[in-house]
Amino acid sequence: MARTIEEYLAELRGQLAGEDPALVQDALYDAEEFLRNEMAAAATADPAAGGDPAAGFALAVEQYGTPEEVAAAYRDAEITVSRALRAPAPRQQRSWLGSFFGIVADSAAWGSLFYMLLALATGTLYFTLVVTGLSMSLGLAVLIIGIPFFLLFVAVTRAVSLAEGRLIEALLGERMPRRPRLAPASTGEGMVARVKAWLTDYRTWTTMLYMAFQLVLGTVYFTIVVTGLATALALIAAPFVQVFTDIPMFWWGGYAHELHAWAMPFSILFGVLAGVITLHICKLVGRLHAAYAKVMLVGRFGDAA
């Protein structure tokens, strides 16, 4: 039976072993926040009870539930919420041709495409934040404001990574945390202990690495989408532009080349194929990036804290 918040959180983590680390992170944060708020409220309302932390803790647990009850409630809620938020499954096609072109109606493919378009802007923002924050933290390390600035930088990084997780869940469909990670030294051990805990938490560094490398990935993603869509639109539009404006769309070796009438349907067909292939590539990239972001921002299964 847990007697402190730390023991309660350890038992809750054990009850949720094997669950999605994003779910574990949310459950631990909610539990600690509720227990601490209830204990503080009880101490304020009844100074006599405030002198007995064990009594305040027992009352808070009675109101919130045991680790077993809370874990079961979170599992049930996760199933309900995931069903409610899950995008409609694409209609199953019997033929490979239908499966190939059915990607056009797949919301996951379009969500990945939009994420890849946004990745260049978000990657630039993340890279600037990490590089500026680390360089200034190192520069101010010799001054008294060095540690507070580093704590502020880490706090901002965690907040931005939480926002990135919400974007990933919305567009890529991967379950990401909806609550921040617990402060490593939330038990009041002091600023030195907090800095040490953040420095030894590998997710602090993997989050910064993710944000710094996102500029490279964002550039690649943006290039893939723009190149694929531009090629598809150019091939589809070329026959119509040539017919209505008499302007050739293709140039090679310094010479303009017009499409023959027999080649126009093939140009449109190749344009459609290019667009469909681009959507397939975007969906694949979205799945891979979602798994990569889960490892870098949240952690491995079972080690969420």
Residue, then its C-alpha position, 0 to 999 in steps of 0.5 A: m500500500a502506497r504511503t507517499i505520492e512517489e510510491y503511488l506513482a510507482e505502483l501506478r506505473g507498474q499497473l500500466a506496464g506494457e501500455d502505450p508510453a503516451l498513456v502512461q505519461d498522461a496518467l502519471y501527470d494527472a495522478e500527481e497533479f490531483l494528489r498534490n492539489e488535494m493534499a494542499a487543499a486539505a492542509t489549507a482547510d484543516p491546519a491540523a490535518g495539514g500537520d499529518p501528510a499521511a492522513g491528507f494523502a490517504l484522503a486524496v487516494e480515497q477520492y482519486g482511487t487506488p493505482e489498480e482502479v486508476a489504471a483500469a479507468y485509463r485503459d477503458a477511457e483510452i479505448t473509448v477515446s481512440r474509437a471516437l477520434r479514429a478516422p474512418a477506415p478507408r473502404q476495402q478494395r477488392s482489386w489492386l487497382g482499386s487499392f492503388f487509386g483508393i489512396v485518394a480517399d484515404s484521410a491518413a495520406w492527406g494528413s501526412l501530406f499536410y504534415m510534410l508541407l508544414a514540416l519545413a516551417t516547424g523544422t526551421l522554428y525548432f532548429t532555431l529554438v534549440v541552437t539559440g537555447l543551447s548556445m545561450s545556455l553555454g554562454l551564460a553558464v558562468l553567470i548566476i543566471g545560467i541555470p535559470f535560463f537553462l531551466l527556462f530553455v528546457a521548459v520551453t523545449r518540453a512545451v514545444s515538443l508537446a505541441e509537436g506531439r499534438l500536431i503528429e496525433a492530429l495529422l499522422g494518427e499516432r497516439m502522443p501525450r496530452r500532458p507534459r512529463l512529470a518534473p523530474a525533481s517535483t518533490g522539492e529537492g531543490m534546483v540542483a537536483r532538478v537540473k541533474a535530473w533533467l540532464t540525466d533524462y535521455r528524453t531531454w536530449t532526444t527531444m532536442l536532437y529531434m527538434a534540431f534534425q527536424l529542419v533536415l527532415g522538413t526540407v526533405y519532406f517539403t521537397i518530396v511533396v512539392t516535387g510530386l504535386a508539381t509534376a502531377l499538376a504540370l502533366i495534367a495541365a499541359p494538354f489543356v494549356q497547349v490547347f487553349t493558349d497554344i503555349p508549349m509546356f515542355w522545353w528541352g535543349g533550349y527548344a519548345h516541344e508541343l504535345h501531339a494529340w495522341a500524347m495528351p491523354f497519356s500526359i493526363l494519365f501520367g499526371v494522375l499516376a504521379g499524384v497517386i504515387t505521391l500520396h502513397i509516398c506521403k502515407l508511408v513517410g507519415r507512418l515512419h515519422a510517427a514511429y520515429a517521433k514516438v521514440m524520440l519525444v516519448g520514449r520506449f514502451g514502459d519507460a514513460a515517466 
